[in-house]
Amino acid sequence: MSDPAPELRLLDAVFRLQKSALADARAHVAEAADLDLADFFLLRTIVLGVDTPGGLVSDLGLNPAVVSRALTRLVKAGLIERRIDPEDSRRSRVTLTAEGERTTAAIAARVRPGLARRLEKLAPDQVESFLEALEAL
């Protein structure tokens, strides 16, 4: 018996998509670098313009201690630099190093084909609508 409730269909679909997409991404991240998936999401979020630890916590919905430890690992790995904000010395800003940019691009290149295969199940005009709908939610 199928449940026509759109809310529950959404929950089921997001769960299944999240489970399979993240499993694939996790494997590619591990193959490309000595990082975990959360590290990759931090790097991607920095690429997208979020450049403070607090901003990363807020944007990704992670625990501040988790973000702090991950940023420390990424600094030690030479993938990001952490600097005092010149406008507010109480805050720090993070940026990718050249190696961080290369690593992030290499992981993205490995992850992209599997995600593309999923999106190919939609008609081309549905892809943008689907992504906009997900972002709105």
Steps between C-alpha positions, in 0.01 A plus 500: 500500500642840408469804721386802297598751768749732324679578827580135560589442134745789536652347812535158336649640179748728679611215724565265207672765289711618791603147593612397152653834394698543820625141496637554150648838592658362819681231300630751245620739770691220672656388169611851402636629831549413864179683589151414611179622343452778756846634412400511133177683583700754702736554205206531256324747727814713522517492118140623496600806705441411865830596659455510878477210745167632628370529146601141430325382816185687403503407130570129551309456825798337671611515861756780556747253656475276192570794269789620717668158499445459126646844427805415710546176297461688173757761608747224599437328165588824321157530340383821667648803670344660804566872553378764740231716341666839438168676569422312822788339686257282700415304185702287266457446130583185308612467140607207288867466417605410147519136617153533654364628169662210312375242749146639502492505119637144480237368740223690321613349169469151649161566662339680205444199264296304754287803572462566127369143453230574756405829335486332157188319622324837472417688184743789444233759579420322828856513635504873577150488648597204717813672630313825567231309688757318715680825579171664596424221745 
